[in-house]
Amino acid sequence: MKKVKLMIVKGVAVLLLGAAAMSCSDLLSADADDVLLPDEMYQSTDDANSAIRGVYGSLMDVAAQYVVLNELRADLMDVTSNATPDLKALSHHGEMPVDSKWADPSAFFRLINNCNDVIRNFEAMLAAKKMTDEEFNPRYSDMVAVRSWAYLQLSLHFADPVKGGIPYITEPLTDVTAFSSDRLDKYPHLDLPAMVAKLLETMEALPYKDKYTDANLLETIITYYPRLMYIDKEYLLGELNLWNGNYFKAASYFKNIMERGKSGNDLFDLYKLPNDVSATLAEASCRFNSGYARYYENDRLSSRNMWPLMFWYDNSDANYNYEWLWVLYFDKTFAPNPFVELFAKTNGSYLFRPSQLIMDTWNAQVQKNGFVGDFRGYYPGVNYVFPTGSYDMDGSDPIITKFISEVYYKGSTTALDGKWFLWRAGSLHLRYCEAANRDGKHKVAYALMNNGINANFNGADYLAANPTETWNYQDVTGRGQTRMAFPYNFDARSTGVSDVPANLRQPWYRNTGIRNRVSLKPNAVEGDSILVIENQILDENALELAFEGERWGDLVRVALRRGDNAVLANRVADKLNKAGFNGEAVRTKLMDQKNWFLPLY
């Protein structure tokens, strides 16, 4: 029997982190003794689980490239003087050297090929009755979702310079190290809108859209909990529907996630952005809110910056799990953290820094007490020695800390552990806001982005619509809730024993809003609600999600939706102008959509 090269190597696929320790090229070029035959590998669900972990290992191979492409090409991240010429060209949208690893799509194609190989073997296992439908459906759906995510990323950044778009391949190739335009010519090439439509069609047809429930896939790996390591299919479906202009459907998927908490603290805290700004780290109720000690709201030295702790906390902490939806873990023993090399001065090459544009934007934010500055940026002088936000200062050098704060602030001398953060409650709420606003639910979008449901639905609109009704102060029947149908139904009521109704705690009563959880003033809305709020959401995405790998996609999506290339071109040009370069030539270049994409070959 002919041996087939798999991405799973003996002794490596047992652990997700172990699989991540080897590059895809190593796995694809494995020695004959290390290559498993299909009839040796895919015999049981344990083998299938090892294959899944191997795919997530190859997913981790694209972590650094994912962040660099999505942030450096946009407006929030810039190069330092240590950066290589190809990184400077990437930031300035210049001509890329043909040997630049950052402009090479091969790792994404290898990931896709690994998914295709596993999917085909899972289908064979199902046909041979080596897996039941109940075992097949979640595993197959997970692999299709990872492949879809990879295709979306490829389509955001690359295009065939002749045919346009990306070749859409759903069969495993025996050798992806020699892919070329001639070799892939037979496959349909899809541009970004067509790719989104195809991925959405594929994802909607999945037989399973929930999270894994199989205990074997949820077993602790060393000290890491796999629950957050697997892609969230409903989140990806929300993203694809948002890209495709299906705003009600997008909001529905995102709301499904928001409502996963069914009882106890999960009901009130899971993905709800709960309040409690004045908590201390020692208190069990500490959440990722920033503000000031109670009764000392006008004392800058009483500030408490808890928001950055979401990037620092242990993965077993309840509050950590209330925020994060998708996180992958680097371990110095198996897969060292690649972000240390990119961002750190100690043990790293310090290649990237926050753009002057985003630092100025954080510094211009106004807090509820009138102080200027944003806890999510750099806010010195705090009472607690915690991470200061998304970046810290090392002398005169700003250091991006989101991906290295775990080691940066714990004083590690090796600085090789860490996390790859992908999706969380903050991005979930902002995606939902974007969909709700475009679906005409401006007030709901405004509330979640600013200071929460309860602060914005105080019953005045209900009374205006029902002028014959009155209530006393204790009657909260029409307050604190949107009184809308799903997915815009939010109930944030909280009542005491003398209120009507009495002793009520509804799921959203702790919701505090994106800006309010870092004690910022709510935005003012004047003019066209859709465009004004959408611009504010785009700005808030930058403040909340900077450096997490979301920015290029945000700019492209809104620019395409509006048919206005300046949405992207202006912001990138502004970054370069702020950095002391002439961004006008780049502005002109990016006004042509074909210049948004790197050549595929």
Backbone torsions as a table, in degrees:
resi	resn	phi	psi	omega
1	MET	NA	138.3	179.4
2	LYS	-71.6	134.3	176.5
3	LYS	-78.8	141.0	179.9
4	VAL	-113.8	129.8	179.9
5	LYS	-73.9	121.8	179.6
6	LEU	-107.9	166.5	176.6
7	MET	-89.2	2.7	178.0
8	ILE	-106.2	124.5	-179.3
9	VAL	-112.4	143.3	-179.1
10	LYS	-52.9	135.0	175.1
11	GLY	81.1	-4.4	-177.9
12	VAL	-110.0	-39.5	-173.8
13	ALA	-75.3	-3.6	179.8
14	VAL	-61.9	-37.1	-178.0
15	LEU	-121.1	140.4	174.4
16	LEU	-57.5	-47.1	-177.9
17	LEU	-67.5	-32.3	176.6
18	GLY	-66.2	-41.0	177.9
19	ALA	-63.0	-36.5	-178.3
20	ALA	-70.1	-16.8	-177.5
21	ALA	-69.1	-22.7	-179.9
22	MET	-104.9	143.2	177.6
23	SER	-76.8	161.4	178.4
24	CYS	-62.6	-37.5	179.7
25	SER	-62.2	-37.4	176.1
26	ASP	-62.5	-42.9	-177.1
27	LEU	-69.1	-38.7	-178.9
28	LEU	-72.2	-21.4	179.7
29	SER	-110.5	31.6	-176.9
30	ALA	-62.7	149.2	176.6
31	ASP	-66.2	157.1	-175.6
32	ALA	-57.9	-36.9	-178.4
33	ASP	-67.0	-21.2	-177.6
34	ASP	-95.0	-5.5	-174.3
35	VAL	-92.6	131.8	-179.1
36	LEU	-96.0	142.9	172.0
37	LEU	-76.1	149.9	177.8
38	PRO	-54.6	-38.3	-178.9
39	ASP	-76.5	-5.5	173.4
40	GLU	-94.2	-28.4	-170.8
41	MET	-94.5	-56.3	-168.3
42	TYR	-92.9	72.6	-176.9
43	GLN	-112.2	-20.2	-173.8
44	SER	-152.3	172.4	176.8
45	THR	-66.4	-27.6	174.9
46	ASP	-63.4	-40.7	176.1
47	ASP	-64.9	-41.1	178.7
48	ALA	-62.2	-40.1	179.0
49	ASN	-65.5	-37.6	176.2
50	SER	-63.7	-38.8	177.8
51	ALA	-63.6	-40.5	178.3
52	ILE	-62.0	-45.1	179.9
53	ARG	-64.5	-33.5	176.6
54	GLY	-64.5	-39.9	177.0
55	VAL	-62.7	-42.2	178.3
56	TYR	-67.8	-27.6	171.9
57	GLY	-63.2	-43.6	178.2
58	SER	-71.5	-26.6	173.4
59	LEU	-62.4	-39.3	-179.2
60	MET	-65.9	-20.5	177.3
61	ASP	-64.2	-21.7	-176.9
62	VAL	-99.4	5.7	-173.6
63	ALA	-57.0	-54.6	-176.5
64	ALA	-63.8	-42.2	-179.5
65	GLN	-65.5	-38.5	177.7
66	TYR	-57.6	-48.7	-178.3
67	VAL	-67.3	-44.7	-176.8
68	VAL	-64.8	-46.4	-179.2
69	LEU	-63.1	-42.2	-174.8
70	ASN	-79.8	-22.7	-178.3
71	GLU	-104.7	-43.2	-176.3
72	LEU	-70.4	-33.9	178.9
73	ARG	-74.0	-15.1	-177.8
74	ALA	-99.1	-144.3	-168.2
75	ASP	-115.9	2.0	-172.1
76	LEU	-105.3	-17.0	-177.5
77	MET	-126.1	143.8	-178.3
78	ASP	-133.6	166.4	178.5
79	VAL	-87.2	157.2	170.1
80	THR	-98.6	178.7	178.0
81	SER	-67.9	-12.7	179.2
82	ASN	-83.1	-10.4	-172.7
83	ALA	-68.3	149.2	177.9
84	THR	-75.7	160.7	-178.6
85	PRO	-57.6	-35.6	-179.0
86	ASP	-69.2	-32.3	176.3
87	LEU	-69.9	-38.6	175.4
88	LYS	-63.3	-40.8	177.9
89	ALA	-64.4	-37.7	179.0
90	LEU	-64.3	-42.0	179.0
91	SER	-67.7	-34.5	-175.9
92	HIS	-97.5	5.1	179.5
93	HIS	55.7	43.3	176.0
94	GLY	-94.9	-171.1	178.9
95	GLU	-73.2	129.7	-177.7
96	MET	-90.4	135.3	173.1
97	PRO	-59.4	145.4	-175.3
98	VAL	-67.2	-20.0	-177.6
99	ASP	-100.5	14.4	-179.5
100	SER	-72.5	125.1	178.2
101	LYS	-68.7	-23.9	-177.7
102	TRP	-74.5	-27.2	-180.0
103	ALA	-101.8	19.1	-179.1
104	ASP	-102.9	117.3	-177.8
105	PRO	-82.3	4.2	-171.0
106	SER	-58.5	-40.8	-177.6
107	ALA	-62.9	-35.5	177.1
108	PHE	-68.7	-39.9	177.8
109	PHE	-66.8	-36.6	176.6
110	ARG	-64.3	-41.0	176.0
111	LEU	-60.1	-46.0	178.9
112	ILE	-61.4	-43.0	179.8
113	ASN	-64.0	-38.5	176.2
114	ASN	-61.9	-43.2	177.0
115	CYS	-60.5	-45.8	-179.6
116	ASN	-60.9	-40.0	179.5
117	ASP	-64.4	-45.7	-179.9
118	VAL	-65.9	-42.5	179.6
119	ILE	-58.7	-46.2	-179.6
120	ARG	-62.0	-42.3	-180.0
121	ASN	-69.7	-33.7	174.1
122	PHE	-63.6	-41.2	178.6
123	GLU	-62.9	-38.2	177.3
124	ALA	-66.8	-39.3	177.5
125	MET	-63.4	-40.2	178.3
126	LEU	-64.1	-45.0	180.0
127	ALA	-62.7	-34.8	-179.6
128	ALA	-87.2	5.9	179.8
129	LYS	61.2	31.5	172.3
130	LYS	-89.7	-8.9	172.0
131	MET	-139.0	142.2	172.6
132	THR	-83.0	168.3	175.7
133	ASP	-58.2	-39.0	-178.3
134	GLU	-66.7	-30.0	177.0
135	GLU	-82.8	-36.1	-177.2
136	PHE	-71.7	-46.5	-169.1
137	ASN	-56.4	-50.9	-179.7
138	PRO	-67.5	-36.1	-178.1
139	ARG	-71.8	-45.3	176.1
140	TYR	-59.8	-45.8	-177.6
141	SER	-63.4	-37.8	179.2
142	ASP	-63.3	-44.3	-178.9
143	MET	-67.8	-38.1	176.2
144	VAL	-64.3	-38.0	179.7
145	ALA	-66.0	-43.8	177.7
146	VAL	-61.7	-43.6	177.9
147	ARG	-61.2	-41.6	179.7
148	SER	-63.6	-41.9	177.1
149	TRP	-60.1	-44.0	-179.6
150	ALA	-64.0	-40.4	178.8
151	TYR	-66.0	-37.2	177.2
152	LEU	-62.5	-42.6	178.9
153	GLN	-64.9	-43.9	177.0
154	LEU	-58.3	-43.5	-176.1
155	SER	-70.4	-22.6	177.7
156	LEU	-73.4	-27.9	-168.7
157	HIS	-119.3	-21.3	-172.4
158	PHE	-127.8	156.2	174.1
159	ALA	-158.0	144.2	173.1
160	ASP	-62.5	123.1	-175.6
161	PRO	-65.2	-17.4	-179.7
162	VAL	-103.5	-55.5	-175.8
163	LYS	-85.4	-20.0	-175.7
164	GLY	78.7	154.6	174.5
165	GLY	72.2	-166.3	-174.0
166	ILE	-123.1	137.1	174.7
167	PRO	-65.9	129.9	-178.2
168	TYR	-98.8	111.2	-171.7
169	ILE	-121.6	125.8	179.8
170	THR	-120.2	11.4	175.8
171	GLU	-116.3	146.7	179.6
172	PRO	-72.2	136.7	175.4
173	LEU	-98.4	145.7	-177.4
174	THR	-75.0	-21.2	-178.7
175	ASP	-150.7	108.6	179.6
176	VAL	-101.0	6.3	179.7
177	THR	-81.1	-11.9	-177.1
178	ALA	-122.1	34.2	-178.6
179	PHE	-69.9	143.6	-178.0
180	SER	-150.9	169.2	-179.3
181	SER	-62.0	-38.5	179.5
182	ASP	-65.9	-42.8	-176.3
183	ARG	-67.8	-34.5	-176.2
184	LEU	-99.7	8.7	-175.9
185	ASP	-62.4	-28.9	-175.1
186	LYS	-74.5	-14.5	-177.7
187	TYR	-89.1	146.3	178.2
188	PRO	-63.7	136.4	177.3
189	HIS	-101.5	123.9	-176.1
190	LEU	-114.6	130.0	173.4
191	ASP	-77.0	178.1	-172.1
192	LEU	-57.5	-51.0	179.1
193	PRO	-61.2	-41.2	179.8
194	ALA	-67.2	-38.1	177.9
195	MET	-63.8	-43.9	178.4
196	VAL	-58.4	-45.7	-179.9
197	ALA	-61.4	-41.8	179.9
198	LYS	-66.9	-44.2	179.6
199	LEU	-64.1	-38.8	179.8
200	LEU	-65.1	-43.2	177.2
201	GLU	-59.6	-43.1	-179.2
202	THR	-67.1	-44.5	-178.0
203	MET	-68.5	-39.8	179.8
204	GLU	-63.6	-26.7	-178.4
205	ALA	-85.3	-0.7	-178.4
206	LEU	-60.0	143.5	178.9
207	PRO	-78.4	-10.2	-175.5
208	TYR	-148.0	125.0	-177.3
209	LYS	-121.0	0.4	-177.9
210	ASP	-86.5	-178.8	175.8
211	LYS	-79.7	159.8	175.5
212	TYR	-61.5	142.8	173.1
213	THR	-120.1	-8.7	-179.4
214	ASP	-66.1	121.0	-176.4
215	ALA	-60.8	-31.7	-178.6
216	ASN	-66.6	-30.4	178.1
217	LEU	-84.3	-8.7	-178.2
218	LEU	-110.6	8.2	178.3
219	GLU	-67.0	143.3	179.1
220	THR	-61.1	132.8	176.2
221	ILE	-104.9	108.5	-172.8
222	ILE	57.9	-105.0	177.0
223	THR	-117.3	14.7	-174.5
224	TYR	-106.8	140.6	-178.6
225	TYR	-97.5	117.2	-173.9
226	PRO	-70.3	-9.1	-175.1
227	ARG	-51.4	-37.5	-177.1
228	LEU	-94.1	-1.4	-175.0
229	MET	-81.6	-22.3	-176.0
230	TYR	-90.3	143.7	-177.6
231	ILE	-60.3	140.8	178.4
232	ASP	-89.3	108.9	-173.1
233	LYS	-68.1	-35.3	178.3
234	GLU	-67.7	-35.9	177.1
235	TYR	-64.5	-45.1	178.9
236	LEU	-63.0	-38.9	176.7
237	LEU	-64.2	-38.5	174.9
238	GLY	-61.9	-43.9	178.1
239	GLU	-60.0	-48.4	-177.2
240	LEU	-64.8	-39.3	176.3
241	ASN	-66.4	-35.7	176.5
242	LEU	-63.9	-44.3	176.5
243	TRP	-61.3	-36.9	-173.8
244	ASN	-85.3	-1.1	178.9
245	GLY	81.7	14.2	176.8
246	ASN	-93.5	78.0	-166.4
247	TYR	-71.4	-39.4	177.8
248	PHE	-63.6	-42.8	179.9
249	LYS	-65.7	-41.3	177.8
250	ALA	-61.1	-48.0	179.4
251	ALA	-60.0	-35.2	-179.2
252	SER	-65.3	-45.3	178.4
253	TYR	-63.5	-43.8	179.7
254	PHE	-64.7	-38.4	179.6
255	LYS	-67.5	-35.4	175.4
256	ASN	-54.9	-42.3	179.7
257	ILE	-67.2	-43.0	-179.4
258	MET	-59.1	-25.5	-174.2
259	GLU	-104.1	19.3	-179.0
260	ARG	-69.7	-28.0	177.7
261	GLY	-68.9	122.0	-173.8
262	LYS	-109.7	-20.6	-176.2
263	SER	-156.9	165.7	177.1
264	GLY	58.3	-148.6	179.6
265	ASN	-64.9	-28.6	178.1
266	ASP	-57.9	-37.2	-178.9
267	LEU	-59.9	-37.1	-174.7
268	PHE	-100.0	-18.3	-171.2
269	ASP	-116.2	-31.6	-173.6
270	LEU	-63.5	112.9	179.1
271	TYR	57.3	28.0	-178.1
272	LYS	-103.8	-5.0	-171.5
273	LEU	52.7	64.1	-175.8
274	PRO	-68.6	158.7	-178.1
275	ASN	-86.8	-158.4	-177.2
276	ASP	99.8	56.8	-177.7
277	VAL	-64.0	-33.9	-170.5
278	SER	-88.0	9.4	-179.8
279	ALA	-67.5	155.8	173.7
280	THR	-104.7	163.7	-178.6
281	LEU	-61.5	-32.6	-176.5
282	ALA	-73.7	-17.8	-177.9
283	GLU	-80.3	141.4	-179.0
284	ALA	-64.2	-22.7	-176.7
285	SER	-88.7	7.6	-178.3
286	CYS	-57.5	128.6	177.5
287	ARG	-125.6	177.5	-173.1
288	PHE	-88.1	58.3	178.7
289	ASN	-115.2	148.0	179.7
290	SER	-123.9	140.7	-179.2
291	GLY	-179.7	-132.7	-172.7
292	TYR	-138.2	152.4	177.8
293	ALA	-58.6	143.9	-179.8
294	ARG	-56.4	134.0	-178.0
295	TYR	76.2	-0.3	179.5
296	TYR	-124.9	35.9	-174.3
297	GLU	-65.4	-18.4	-179.8
298	ASN	-106.4	15.9	178.3
299	ASP	-109.5	107.5	-176.6
300	ARG	-58.6	-35.2	-178.8
301	LEU	-73.5	-6.6	175.5
302	SER	-97.7	11.7	179.2
303	SER	-69.5	149.5	-178.1
304	ARG	-133.9	109.5	-173.8
305	ASN	-98.7	90.2	-178.2
306	MET	-94.5	-19.6	-175.3
307	TRP	-53.8	-43.9	-176.8
308	PRO	-69.3	-11.8	-177.3
309	LEU	-65.5	-17.8	177.3
310	MET	-62.6	-24.5	178.7
311	PHE	-91.5	-0.1	-171.8
312	TRP	-121.9	-29.0	-173.6
313	TYR	-64.5	159.0	175.3
314	ASP	-70.9	146.2	-174.7
315	ASN	-70.4	-7.6	177.8
316	SER	-91.4	-5.7	-177.2
317	ASP	-72.6	140.0	-177.4
318	ALA	-61.6	-43.9	-178.3
319	ASN	-65.2	-35.6	175.0
320	TYR	-58.1	-43.7	-179.0
321	ASN	-75.8	-19.1	173.5
322	TYR	-73.8	-20.6	-177.0
323	GLU	-99.5	-42.8	-166.6
324	TRP	-93.7	139.8	176.5
325	LEU	-111.1	-32.8	-177.6
326	TRP	-146.9	115.3	-178.7
327	VAL	-142.0	135.8	172.1
328	LEU	-115.4	150.0	-168.7
329	TYR	-116.0	133.3	172.7
330	PHE	-99.8	138.4	178.4
331	ASP	-128.9	133.4	-174.2
332	LYS	-60.6	-24.4	-179.0
333	THR	-75.6	-32.6	-173.2
334	PHE	-115.2	-51.0	-175.0
335	ALA	-139.5	91.2	-177.5
336	PRO	-59.4	149.7	-178.3
337	ASN	-66.0	113.0	-178.2
338	PRO	-72.7	-17.0	-176.4
339	PHE	-73.7	-20.6	177.1
340	VAL	-61.3	-44.6	179.0
341	GLU	-61.1	-35.5	-174.9
342	LEU	-79.0	-37.8	-167.9
343	PHE	-112.2	-26.9	-170.9
344	ALA	-86.3	148.4	171.0
345	LYS	-87.4	-37.3	175.1
346	THR	-88.7	124.5	-177.7
347	ASN	67.9	10.0	178.9
348	GLY	-137.9	177.9	-178.0
349	SER	-100.7	-4.2	177.7
350	TYR	47.4	67.2	-177.4
351	LEU	-89.8	-24.7	-172.9
352	PHE	-129.6	153.3	178.5
353	ARG	-143.7	163.6	173.4
354	PRO	-63.6	144.9	175.4
355	SER	-69.2	151.7	176.5
356	GLN	-61.3	-31.1	-179.8
357	LEU	-60.6	-49.0	-177.6
358	ILE	-73.2	-33.5	177.0
359	MET	-64.1	-41.5	177.4
360	ASP	-64.7	-36.1	-179.6
361	THR	-67.7	-44.6	175.3
362	TRP	-59.5	-44.8	-176.0
363	ASN	-67.2	-18.3	-178.4
364	ALA	-91.2	-5.7	-178.4
365	GLN	-70.0	145.1	-177.7
366	VAL	-110.3	127.6	-179.8
367	GLN	-84.9	168.6	-178.5
368	LYS	-62.3	-28.6	179.2
369	ASN	-88.7	3.7	178.7
370	GLY	92.4	-11.5	175.7
371	PHE	-64.1	152.0	-179.5
372	VAL	-105.4	135.8	179.6
373	GLY	131.5	160.3	-175.9
374	ASP	-126.3	124.3	179.0
375	PHE	-57.7	-22.7	-177.7
376	ARG	-81.3	-9.3	175.7
377	GLY	-98.0	-112.4	174.1
378	TYR	-127.6	115.9	-175.4
379	TYR	-130.1	85.0	-175.4
380	PRO	-73.9	167.7	176.8
381	GLY	85.0	16.5	-178.9
382	VAL	-76.6	161.1	-176.3
383	ASN	-74.5	-27.6	-177.9
384	TYR	-109.0	144.0	179.7
385	VAL	-87.0	73.8	177.6
386	PHE	-117.4	170.4	173.3
387	PRO	-51.8	139.1	-174.5
388	THR	-83.9	-6.4	-179.3
389	GLY	150.0	-138.9	-179.1
390	SER	-81.3	-16.1	176.7
391	TYR	-149.3	162.0	177.5
392	ASP	-130.6	168.8	179.8
393	MET	-107.5	129.7	172.0
394	ASP	-113.6	92.8	-169.7
395	GLY	66.4	-121.5	178.4
396	SER	-97.5	5.4	-176.6
397	ASP	-101.1	123.7	174.3
398	PRO	-79.9	130.7	-176.3
399	ILE	-113.2	121.2	174.2
400	ILE	-70.0	121.9	-170.9
401	THR	-111.8	-7.5	-172.7
402	LYS	-55.7	-42.2	-176.6
403	PHE	-93.1	-4.5	-179.0
404	ILE	-130.4	9.7	-177.3
405	SER	-65.2	-30.9	-178.6
406	GLU	-59.4	-37.5	178.5
407	VAL	-97.7	-30.5	-176.9
408	TYR	-62.5	-38.4	-177.1
409	TYR	-98.0	-11.7	178.1
410	LYS	-93.7	1.8	174.2
411	GLY	71.9	26.9	179.9
412	SER	-65.4	140.6	176.5
413	THR	-91.4	-17.0	178.2
414	THR	-95.3	-35.6	174.1
415	ALA	53.5	46.2	-177.1
416	LEU	-118.7	-6.9	173.7
417	ASP	-84.6	171.1	175.5
418	GLY	154.6	-175.1	-175.5
419	LYS	-132.6	150.2	168.5
420	TRP	-106.1	106.5	-177.7
421	PHE	-87.4	130.4	-178.4
422	LEU	-118.2	-67.6	-175.8
423	TRP	-124.0	145.3	-179.4
424	ARG	-153.2	178.8	-176.2
425	ALA	-62.0	-36.2	178.8
426	GLY	-60.4	-46.0	178.4
427	SER	-70.0	-35.6	177.3
428	LEU	-57.5	-47.8	-179.0
429	HIS	-65.9	-40.4	-179.1
430	LEU	-69.6	-36.1	174.7
431	ARG	-64.4	-43.6	177.9
432	TYR	-60.5	-44.1	179.2
433	CYS	-58.6	-41.9	-179.7
434	GLU	-62.0	-43.5	179.5
435	ALA	-68.3	-46.1	-177.9
436	ALA	-62.1	-42.2	179.9
437	ASN	-61.3	-45.1	178.9
438	ARG	-68.7	-21.9	177.5
439	ASP	-90.0	9.4	175.5
440	GLY	89.0	2.0	-179.2
441	LYS	-97.1	65.1	-173.1
442	HIS	-62.8	-40.1	-175.4
443	LYS	-67.7	-38.0	177.0
444	VAL	-63.6	-45.8	179.0
445	ALA	-60.8	-44.4	-179.8
446	TYR	-61.5	-43.3	-176.5
447	ALA	-62.4	-48.2	-177.0
448	LEU	-69.0	-30.4	179.2
449	MET	-76.9	-29.4	-171.6
450	ASN	-103.8	-90.3	-172.3
451	ASN	-125.7	24.2	168.5
452	GLY	96.5	165.8	-176.6
453	ILE	-65.6	-48.5	-173.4
454	ASN	-61.9	-36.6	-177.9
455	ALA	-71.7	-21.1	-173.7
456	ASN	-109.1	-14.0	176.9
457	PHE	-119.2	79.5	-173.8
458	ASN	-96.4	6.9	177.0
459	GLY	98.6	-12.8	-178.5
460	ALA	-61.7	-40.2	179.2
461	ASP	-66.9	-33.7	178.1
462	TYR	-66.9	-44.8	178.3
463	LEU	-63.5	-39.3	179.0
464	ALA	-62.3	-35.0	-179.9
465	ALA	-82.7	-14.5	-179.4
466	ASN	-132.8	71.3	-171.1
467	PRO	-64.9	-17.6	-179.4
468	THR	-84.8	-9.3	-178.0
469	GLU	-93.3	146.8	173.7
470	THR	-137.1	162.7	174.2
471	TRP	-150.2	157.9	173.9
472	ASN	-87.6	177.2	-173.3
473	TYR	-61.0	-33.9	-177.4
474	GLN	-78.0	-11.4	-177.5
475	ASP	-86.4	110.2	-176.9
476	VAL	-110.3	21.6	-176.4
477	THR	-56.6	-41.8	-176.2
478	GLY	-99.7	7.9	-176.9
479	ARG	-106.9	161.3	171.8
480	GLY	65.0	18.3	178.8
481	GLN	-147.1	151.0	-176.4
482	THR	-79.2	-24.8	-177.6
483	ARG	55.6	41.6	176.7
484	MET	-120.0	164.1	177.2
485	ALA	-80.3	161.5	175.4
486	PHE	-54.5	139.5	8.1
487	PRO	-96.6	22.4	-177.1
488	TYR	-110.6	18.7	-179.3
489	ASN	-90.5	109.4	177.2
490	PHE	-126.2	132.5	177.6
491	ASP	-124.2	112.9	-176.2
492	ALA	-115.1	23.2	-176.7
493	ARG	-73.2	142.6	174.7
494	SER	-141.5	119.7	-173.5
495	THR	-127.4	159.1	176.5
496	GLY	-99.5	-174.3	-174.6
497	VAL	-66.0	-28.2	-176.9
498	SER	-96.3	1.7	-179.2
499	ASP	-86.2	167.2	176.6
500	VAL	-122.2	116.4	-8.3
501	PRO	-72.4	158.1	-173.0
502	ALA	-88.2	151.0	170.9
503	ASN	50.8	52.9	-176.4
504	LEU	-108.2	132.5	172.2
505	ARG	-131.0	106.5	-178.6
506	GLN	-97.0	157.8	-166.6
507	PRO	-54.6	-30.3	-172.9
508	TRP	-104.1	17.8	-175.0
509	TYR	-69.8	-21.5	178.5
510	ARG	-92.1	-5.8	-177.4
511	ASN	-60.8	135.3	-174.0
512	THR	-121.8	-12.6	179.4
513	GLY	90.7	151.0	-177.6
514	ILE	-59.2	-51.7	-176.7
515	ARG	-75.0	-34.4	-176.7
516	ASN	-70.3	-26.6	-179.1
517	ARG	-73.8	-9.5	169.6
518	VAL	-117.3	24.0	170.1
519	SER	60.6	35.0	176.0
520	LEU	-95.4	152.2	174.9
521	LYS	-63.5	146.1	174.7
522	PRO	-69.1	154.0	177.7
523	ASN	-71.1	152.9	170.1
524	ALA	-93.1	145.5	-179.5
525	VAL	-120.8	118.2	176.3
526	GLU	-135.1	140.9	177.0
527	GLY	91.5	-154.8	-177.6
528	ASP	-61.5	112.7	-174.3
529	SER	-60.2	-41.5	-176.8
530	ILE	-61.0	-53.6	-174.9
531	LEU	-72.6	-39.4	-179.6
532	VAL	-63.4	-48.9	-179.1
533	ILE	-68.2	-36.6	177.7
534	GLU	-63.9	-40.3	175.0
535	ASN	-62.3	-39.8	178.8
536	GLN	-66.9	-37.1	176.7
537	ILE	-64.8	-41.8	178.7
538	LEU	-62.4	-40.6	176.8
539	ASP	-66.7	-40.4	-178.6
540	GLU	-69.5	-34.1	173.7
541	ASN	-54.6	-42.5	-179.6
542	ALA	-64.4	-45.7	-177.3
543	LEU	-67.7	-39.2	-174.3
544	GLU	-86.0	-38.6	-168.1
545	LEU	-113.6	13.5	-176.6
546	ALA	-51.4	135.9	173.8
547	PHE	74.1	2.9	-177.2
548	GLU	-90.3	1.8	176.3
549	GLY	93.3	19.6	-177.9
550	GLU	-103.8	-19.4	-159.5
551	ARG	-68.8	-47.2	-177.7
552	TRP	-59.4	-43.7	178.5
553	GLY	-61.8	-39.8	178.0
554	ASP	-60.2	-46.3	-178.1
555	LEU	-66.5	-42.8	180.0
556	VAL	-64.4	-44.9	-177.0
557	ARG	-61.6	-47.3	-178.5
558	VAL	-69.3	-38.3	178.2
559	ALA	-62.6	-44.5	178.5
560	LEU	-65.2	-41.4	-179.1
561	ARG	-60.0	-42.4	-176.6
562	ARG	-85.7	-12.5	-172.1
563	GLY	64.2	36.0	-175.6
564	ASP	-132.8	96.1	-177.5
565	ASN	-65.1	-18.4	-179.4
566	ALA	-66.8	-22.4	176.8
567	VAL	-54.7	-42.3	178.9
568	LEU	-85.4	-48.9	-172.7
569	ALA	-60.7	-41.3	-177.0
570	ASN	-65.5	-40.0	-176.1
571	ARG	-71.8	-39.1	177.4
572	VAL	-67.3	-41.5	178.1
573	ALA	-63.3	-38.7	178.9
574	ASP	-63.2	-37.8	176.7
575	LYS	-59.6	-47.4	-177.0
576	LEU	-68.3	-39.5	177.5
577	ASN	-61.9	-41.9	179.1
578	LYS	-64.6	-28.1	-178.8
579	ALA	-85.5	1.4	177.8
580	GLY	93.2	8.7	176.5
581	PHE	-103.1	161.8	175.7
582	ASN	-84.0	103.5	-177.3
583	GLY	-86.7	-0.7	-173.6
584	GLU	-68.6	-36.3	177.8
585	ALA	-65.9	-36.8	178.0
586	VAL	-69.2	-39.0	177.1
587	ARG	-57.2	-47.1	-179.9
588	THR	-62.9	-42.5	-179.1
589	LYS	-62.1	-43.4	-175.7
590	LEU	-79.5	-5.8	171.6
591	MET	-71.4	-10.2	174.5
592	ASP	-105.7	118.4	-173.9
593	GLN	-60.7	-28.5	-177.7
594	LYS	-65.0	-19.8	178.6
595	ASN	-85.8	2.7	175.3
596	TRP	-79.6	-14.4	-169.6
597	PHE	-116.8	138.6	174.8
598	LEU	-79.9	148.3	179.5
599	PRO	-63.9	134.7	-174.0
600	LEU	-68.5	-34.2	-173.4
601	TYR	-113.6	NA	NA
